[in-house]
Each structure stands twice: as structure tokens, then as C-alpha cells.
Amino acid sequence: MSRSKPHLVVVGSSNTDLVIECARLPRPGESLVGGELGRYAGGKGANQAVAAARAGAWVTFVGAHGADDFGRAAKAGLRAEGIDVRFFREHRQVPSGVALILVGGRDRQNLIAVARSANDTLAAKEVRAARASIRRADAVVAQLEIPLPAVAAAGRLAREAGVPFILNPGPASKVPASLLRLAHTLTPNETEAGVLTGCRHVRQAARRLRALGCRRVVVTLGSRGALVVDDSGERMIPAVKVKPVDTVGAGDCFTAWLAVGIAQKLPLDDAVRRAVRAAAICVTRPGAQPSMPYRREVGCYHV
């Protein structure tokens, strides 16, 4: 492994996204006809692994898939990106992850439902099997599409090794404060920040997360950019204005690029600005993993 590149360990989910493009999102109980169907590689963990690899990092992915065509294709796709898949283990008794996604409306927003799958069986012991890789990493990233014990194991191993642990707390759910305290940097979106804290206003939620023990909180705000809250105070990093095509995976793209910046020891604001640029490119393309930009597109030739 070349140490000219940062090494990230991503612990998380892998899904196949079945996406229907709609003129608008349906209301509850409503059926819409005429959307186009697409199949894309997805899952928050795998999305972040691909985004980090395209950002110029060496990536090790820790996850689980079923013994089916979806799982085999997912592993082959990650391997084609140069990602280490030794710890992307096959679980024979459960299916691989699948997400059903609707994309529509002027802003190309989305609705997502994720089926129970091998992602839900990833155990803490499987994360601990990657201990040596975590100890050598420059950053560790996790999300909440896998069981909390696996997420917590990743956070504890990272802390023991003195490695920054970047936690992307999505999908939105309550998590114990003990897990939040493991995070070097937390990257919720506005909804997730509200669910974690019960606060209606994003700045109030970010302050509450800091009070709960998160050192640095970066709240993604879509077309408004990102709110950064740390020991230096609070500031907004504006978004890049683009015409969105598909917002699926934009938050994963942001988290991955931010994690690469942290691994490179960039100043936080610089890492956030670069992540915002990457996410802006991401939303101009369909699909989750296919839309992830390469470093040459984001203009970070020093990686």
C-alpha cells in the first residue's frame, strides 16, 4: 500500500438500488405511472467506500452480503474500484441488501425504503476481524444501516488506535450518547440532527450534539450547504449551485470526501468546502455509486 494516499476503513451497508424516476413524488396512497426504472449499486457504506476511493484514498470495506446475484455484483463493483473487500463477507442464509427508491419533483428529492438483509446481520466480531486494518487507517467511517453493535465496535477500535472516527448517523434514528462520544466528526443531515436531539432548529441541534460529546459536528443542508460547529464556533459553508438530477447518495459523497480530508489532516473548513463541491457534482448525475466524482473533477490534484 502506498502511504502517499490516505487509508480509510469504511464499515457499513451495501445495497442494490432499484430506482424509479417520477415527475413528482407520490402522496400517501397514490400510484403514479410512467416512471423509468434504473438499477444501481448503492448502500450508504458502499457508496462512501466508492466515493472515498475516487477521492484518491486506499479503502478497506467491512460489510456483509448474501449468496445471490445482487451480492456478487456488489462485491465485483467494489473490487473494480480498487477497494479491499476481504472483510465484505458472504452470509448464506440471508439476501443481499436492496433499496427501493423514488426520485422526483423539481429538486429531484427522494423517498427510500430498505429491505432487511445481510446488512442487518453484520456483527461486532466481524468488525473486530478488521482490527489490524483499522489500526493502520488514517480514518474510519460508519453509518447506521448496520446494527449498532457493529458501529460501536468500529468506533471503539478507532478510538483505541487513535484514528479519527467519522460517524454519518443515517438513516435517522436515536442512538446512545456513548456512541456519539466516540465520533471525532459527526455528519448528520438536518432531519437526522433533529431526530438525534429533539431540537427543531439546526443550530440548536448542532449545539446539543456538541454538548452530548461530539467534538465536531457538520450538518449537511442540501442546496444551502453545510453548517460547521466545533471549538472555533459556528459557520456556514455555502453550497455550489447546480441543477440537480438525482440527490440519492449526495450525503454519502459528502461524508466520504470529508473523511478523506480529515485523513489528510486538512483544516476542517477546507475539507468541508471540498466535500460540498464533490456532492454538487454527485447530484447532477443519476444513481448513487455511478454518480460519485473523481478527484480530477473536484480539483484536488494534491491527493
N, C-alpha and C positions, 0 to 999 in steps of 0.2 A: 504493500500500500504506500502510495506517495504521500508524504506528510506535507507536500505543498498544497494539498487540498484538505479542508476540514472533514472530519469524520463524524457523521450523525448516525445515531441509532433511533429508528422510529418504531415505536411499539403501538400496534393498532389494528384496525379493521381493513378488510378487503371485500369489496362488493363488485358485482356486475350491475351497472345502472341500465335499466330499461326506461327510456325517456320518451315521453310524448310531448311534441311541440303543439301548443294550443294558441289560438288568437288571444285568449284570456284564460285565467284560472277559473275552474268551475266553482259555483257556490255549493254548499252542503246539499246533497240530494239531487244535484243537477248532473245530467250527462251531456257531454259535448262530443260532437262528431267532426272528423276531418283532420285531426292532428296527425303529424308524421311520427313514426316510431324510429328511435335510434337505440343502438346498444353500445355502451361504452364501458371501459374499465373505470372503476370508482372505489368508493370506500374511503373514509377520512384518513385512515392510516396510510393506505397505499397511495392515495392522492398526494399526501405530504411527502412520502418517500420519493415519488417521481418528481415532484416539484423541486425537492432538495437536490436530487441527482442532476437535474437540468440546470440548477443554480451553480453547479460545479463541485458538489460535495461527494465524498465517498459515503454510501448509505448502506446500513445493515437494517433489514426489515424483520421484525418479530411479529408473527401473527399466526392465524390458523385458517385452513380452507378444507372443503370437503373433497371426497374422492369422486369428482364429477368433472364434466367439461368446463364448467364455469371456473372451478378451482385451478385446473390445469392451465387454462388460458390466462388466468390472473398471474400465476407464477411465471409463466413464459414471458408475459408482458413486462414484469418487473425485472426479470433476468436480462431481457433485451435492453433495458435502460442502464445496465451495468450494476444493478443493485444486488447485494449479497442476500440470498434467500435461504441460507442454511437453517434459519430459525423460523421460516414460514412453513409450519408443519401441517401435514395432512391428517385430518380427523375423519376416519372412515364411516362413522355412524351418523354423521350429520351433514346437511347440504352446505355448499358454499354460500356466501352472502349474496343476496340480491336486493336491490333497491328499486322501487317504482317511483318515478319522478315525473311530475307535470311542470312544464315551463311555459309561461305565457304572460300576457299583459305588456304594456308599453315599456316597462322597466325590466322585462324578462325575468321576473321573480319566479320562485319555485315552491312546490309542495313535494315533500319526500316522505315515503314510508319504507322502512327497512324490515325485511323478514328476519325472524330468528334463524340462526345459522351457526356455523363453526366459529364465527366471531364471538359468540356468547359462551364458548367453551374454553377460550384461552385462559390458562391457569397461571397463577403466580410462579409455579415451579418452571413453566416453560419460559417465562421472562428471566428467571434466575439462571436458566441454562445459558443465557447470553451474557452472563456476568463479565466474562473476560472482554467481550466487545464493548460493553458499557464502560468498563474501567479505562479503555483506550480511547473512548469517544471524546469529542470536543463539545457535544451537546446531545441530550436525549429528549425526544419529543413523544408525547402521548395524547390521546383524546379519550372520549367516553363512549365509543361504540363497542367497547370490550368491557369485561367485568371489572369492577372497581379494584378487587384484589390484585389483578394484573397491572392496573395503572399504578396502584400504590407501590407494588414491588419495583416497578421501573423508577419511580420517584425516590424510593429509599436507596436503591442501588446507585443511582446517580449522586445522591447526597453523600453516601459513604465514599464515593470515588472523587468527590469534589467537582463533579461535572454539572453544568447548568441543566436544569430540568424545565423544559417548556411545556406547559400544560394548556391544551386547547379544550376548554370544558364544553364540548358539544358532542352529541345533541344536548339541549338544555335540560338540566336535571340538578337536583340538590346533591351536594357532595359533602362529606365531613370536612370540618375545618382542618383536621390533621392532614388531609390530602392537599388542601390549598397551601398549607405552610411548607410543603415540600417544593412548591413551584418557585423557581428562580424568576420566571416570567409567565404571566397568565394572559391568554389571548381570547377572551370571550367576545362574542358579538353583543349587540345591545340587548337582545332578548335573553341571552344566556347570563349576562351580568345581572339582569333583573331577577331571574329565577334563582340565582345563587344567593342573592342578598335580600330579596323582597322590596328593593328600592325602585321607585318608578323613574327617577331621573338618572341619566347615565353617569354624570359626575358624582352624584351621591353614591351610586352603586360602586363606582371605582374606588372611592374613598373608603367605603365599607370593606371592600375586598382587601385593601391595604391594611385596614385595622384588623382583619382576620389573619394576617400574617403573610400575604403575598408581597414580595419585595417590589416587584414591578408589574403594573397592570397596563395592558394595551388593548383597548376596546375598539373593535372594528365597527365602522359605522356606514359601510357601503359607499354610496356616492358622496357621502360627507367626509370620508377619510378615516382617520383613527385618532382616538384620544389616548394620550400617554400620561400616566400618573406614576411618579416614582419619588425618590428622595429630593429631586430637584424641583418638584412641583407638578403642575398640570399644564399641558399644551396640546393643541390640535395640529395634526399633520394633515394638510388638505389632500383630497383625492385628485386623481388625474381625470379630466373629463373625457369620456369616451361614449360611444353608442353601444350599449350592451346587447349581446346576442343571447347569452346564457350565463346566469350567475352561479350555477352549480360548480362547486369546487373553488370559488374565489377565496373564501375564508381559509381553506386548506392551503392554497397557493400562498396567501399572506403569511400564515403561520410558518410554513416551511422556509420561505425566504428570510423571515425574521430570525428563525433559528439558525440559518446559515450565517447571517450577520453576527449573531451572538457568538457562534462558534469561531468566527474570525476575529472576535473581540472588537468589532466596530462600535463606535458610540451609538447608544440606543436610538437616538433620533435619526441618524444616518441609516441604520438598519431598517427602521420603520419606513422611511421615505422610499428606500429601495423595494421593500415589500409592497408598498402601495402601488408603485409603478408596475411591479410584476402582476399584481392582482388586477390592475386595469387592463393589461394585455389579455389576461385569462378570460375576462368576461366578454371579450369581443369574438370568442370562438365557441363552438358547440362542444359539449362533452366535458367531463371532469379531467381525467388524465391527459387526453389528447390536447387540451387547451393550455396546459402548463407551458410557460415560456422558457426559452433557453437563455443563458446568461448573456449571450451576444445581443439578444433582443432588448434586454433590460439595461444594457450599457455598463456592466460591471466587469470589465476586462481584466481587473487586477486579481480575480479569483484564482 
